């Protein structure tokens, strides 16, 4: 498949790498947000929902 369809192979690898990159970026943002919330307890989901 690699030699027969080079365009499909490049596209497949690009999509896979983009998926890994997006997943890593989303997880990194999520972990950074939880670290910020843990540092400032007033910004946690539980406290913010109780303050409404």
C-alpha positions in Angstrom: 0.0 0.0 0.0 2.8 2.4 0.8 4.4 2.2 -2.6 1.1 1.8 -4.5 -0.7 4.8 -3.0 1.9 7.3 -1.8 -0.7 10.1 -1.5 -3.0 8.0 0.7 0.0 7.0 2.9 1.1 10.6 3.3 -2.4 11.7 4.1 -2.9 8.8 6.6 0.4 9.7 8.4 -0.6 13.4 8.5 -4.0 12.7 10.0 -2.5 10.4 12.6 0.2 12.9 13.6 -2.4 15.7 13.7 -4.6 13.5 15.9 -1.7 12.8 18.3 -0.8 16.5 18.4 -4.3 17.7 19.1 -4.8 15.1 21.8 -1.5 16.1 23.5 -2.4 19.8 23.3 -5.9 19.2 24.7 -4.6 17.0 27.5 -1.9 19.5 28.3 -4.4 22.4 28.5 -6.7 20.3 30.7 -3.9 19.4 33.1 -2.7 23.0 33.1 -6.3 24.1 34.0 -6.6 21.6 36.8 -3.2 22.7 38.2 -4.4 26.3 38.2 -7.7 25.4 39.9 -5.8 23.4 42.6 -3.6 26.4 43.2 -6.6 28.7 43.7 -9.5 26.9 45.4 -12.0 29.7 44.6 -11.9 28.7 40.9 -12.8 25.0 41.4 -16.0 23.7 39.7 -17.6 23.0 43.1 -17.0 26.4 44.6 -18.0 28.3 41.4 -21.3 26.4 41.2 -22.1 27.1 44.9 -21.5 30.8 44.4 -24.3 31.3 41.9 
